[in-house]
Every structure is written in structure tokens, then in C-alpha cells.
Amino acid sequence: MSATADHAEERINPAARLGFEPGQVVQEIGYDDDVEQELREGIEAVTGQELVDEDYDDVADVVVLWFRDDDGDLTDALVDAIGLVDEGGPVWLMTPKTGREGYVEASDINEASTTAGLSQTKSINAGKDWSGSRLVTPKSARSSKR
């Protein structure tokens, strides 16, 4: 694919700019009817397979965690998500945008991700009502596990 075609794909499919790749297993946590359907469909189009749900019994390449303020403890949710993703795989934390029902303060996201041992590497506009934060385990933590 040409660089121009790559950029066109990123504008058309929001999942393309998030780094999803063909063949990846993407586990989705926290799905409800308020999530960004266009993003979900885009992820499936890029990876070439359907998203797997909470009942998936293997490790995923990427976890997409939809989280709202009233969903419980964010740190606990992130720790659980880390256990579902392959070592070094990202967790995409999707939260409602400012002013939307279920909005999560940026300071809460930062505190919870730090406590869970994650670093935020990217923030994105995940659609009309959702923002996304790409969270990963720090490289030093990953290399010390080997």
C-alpha cells in the first residue's frame, strides 16, 4: 500500500491510526450499547476478525477496555486487563469525553494507570463520544521479566 493510501485509510477508518494490525486478536471489555460502533467495526476491518469478549480464554494481542466513571475501580479494571493481554501488548482505555455521561477525569486515568504499572503512550479521539488512551507496560518492566 502506498503512503498516500495509508493516510487515506487512516482518515476513513479510525482504527487504522490506532496501530491495529491484520490477524491481531482484540479482546473487548466493558461493551455496552453506548460504545463507539464505528471504531469497533473499524478494528474488525483492520484485524480481519471479530472482537472477542470477556469470555475469551486465551491471551489477546490487544485489549480494548470501555470504562465509565460508574463502572467500579479503574485501577482494578486495568490490572485485570493487563492479565488478558500478551506481554507487551497495549491496553486501549476508552472513556467518555468531557461532559458526556460517565466521564472519567484525566487525573484519575493517570493515577490508575500508574498504580497498575502502565504508561500512557498516546491519546486519541475515538469517536463522537469517546476518547482513547493507549497504555503499555514500561519497557524496563517488560525486559526484567525475561
C-alpha positions in Angstrom: 0.0 0.0 0.0 1.4 3.5 -0.8 1.9 6.1 1.8 -0.9 8.1 0.3 -3.2 5.1 0.5 -2.1 4.5 4.1 -3.1 8.1 5.0 -6.4 7.8 3.3 -7.2 4.6 5.2 -6.4 6.4 8.5 -8.9 9.2 7.7 -11.6 6.7 6.7 -11.0 4.1 9.4 -10.4 5.4 12.9 -8.9 2.1 13.9 -6.1 2.3 11.3 -4.4 5.2 13.2 -4.5 3.2 16.5 -2.0 0.7 15.3 -4.2 -2.3 14.9 -2.8 -4.9 12.5 -4.2 -7.8 10.4 -4.5 -11.0 12.3 -4.5 -9.5 15.8 -6.8 -10.9 18.5 -8.5 -7.9 20.1 -10.4 -8.6 23.4 -13.1 -6.1 24.3 -14.1 -5.5 27.9 -16.9 -3.3 29.1 -19.0 -3.4 25.9 -22.4 -1.8 26.1 -24.8 -0.2 23.6 -23.2 3.2 24.2 -19.8 2.3 22.8 -18.4 3.7 19.5 -19.7 1.2 16.9 -17.8 2.8 14.1 -14.5 2.2 15.9 -15.4 -1.4 16.7 -16.2 -2.1 13.1 -13.0 -0.4 12.0 -11.0 -2.6 14.4 -12.6 -5.7 12.9 -12.0 -4.4 9.4 -8.2 -3.8 10.1 -7.7 -7.1 12.0 -9.8 -9.2 9.7 -11.7 -10.8 12.6 -14.4 -10.2 15.2 -13.6 -8.7 18.6 -13.5 -11.4 21.3 -15.4 -10.7 24.6 -14.7 -11.2 28.3 -15.2 -15.0 28.0 -12.2 -15.4 25.6 -9.9 -18.0 27.3 -6.5 -17.2 25.8 -4.3 -14.1 25.8 -5.1 -11.3 23.3 -2.8 -9.2 21.3 -4.6 -6.0 22.4 -7.3 -5.2 24.9 -9.9 -2.5 24.4 -11.4 -1.5 27.7 -14.6 0.7 27.6 -14.8 2.3 31.0 -17.2 4.7 32.5 -17.0 6.6 35.8 -19.6 4.3 37.5 -18.0 1.0 36.3 -16.2 0.5 39.5 -12.5 0.8 40.3 -10.4 1.8 37.3 -7.1 0.5 38.7 -8.7 -2.9 39.3 -10.1 -2.9 35.7 -6.6 -2.0 34.3 -4.9 -4.7 36.4 -7.4 -7.3 35.1 -6.9 -6.1 31.5 -3.1 -6.5 31.8 -3.7 -10.1 32.7 -5.7 -10.6 29.5 -3.1 -9.2 27.0 0.0 -10.8 25.7 3.2 -9.5 27.3 4.0 -6.1 25.9 0.6 -5.7 24.2 -1.3 -2.5 24.6 -4.5 -1.8 26.5 -6.6 0.8 24.8 -8.6 2.5 27.6 -11.8 4.1 26.1 -13.6 6.7 28.3 -16.4 9.1 27.6 -15.3 12.6 26.5 -15.6 15.6 28.9 -19.2 16.5 29.5 -20.5 13.0 28.5 -22.3 10.7 30.9 -19.7 8.5 32.6 -16.7 10.9 32.0 -13.5 9.9 33.8 -11.1 12.7 34.9 -7.7 12.7 33.2 -6.1 12.7 36.7 -8.0 9.6 37.6 -6.8 7.8 34.4 -3.2 8.9 35.1 -3.3 7.8 38.7 -5.0 4.4 38.0 -2.7 3.6 35.1 0.4 4.5 37.1 -0.8 2.4 40.0 -1.5 -0.5 37.7 2.1 -0.2 36.3 1.1 1.2 32.9 2.4 4.2 30.9 0.2 6.2 28.6 1.9 6.5 25.2 -0.9 8.0 23.1 -4.3 9.7 23.4 -6.8 9.8 20.6 -10.3 11.0 19.7 -12.1 7.6 19.5 -15.3 9.0 18.0 -18.1 11.4 18.8 -18.4 10.5 22.5 -15.3 8.6 23.4 -11.6 9.3 24.0 -8.9 6.7 24.0 -5.6 6.2 25.9 -3.0 3.7 24.7 -1.5 2.2 27.8 1.5 -0.2 27.9 3.8 -1.8 30.5 7.1 0.2 30.7 9.9 -1.3 28.7 12.1 -1.8 31.8 9.4 -3.9 33.4 9.0 -6.0 30.3 12.7 -6.6 29.8 13.2 -7.6 33.5 10.5 -10.3 33.1 12.7 -12.1 30.5 
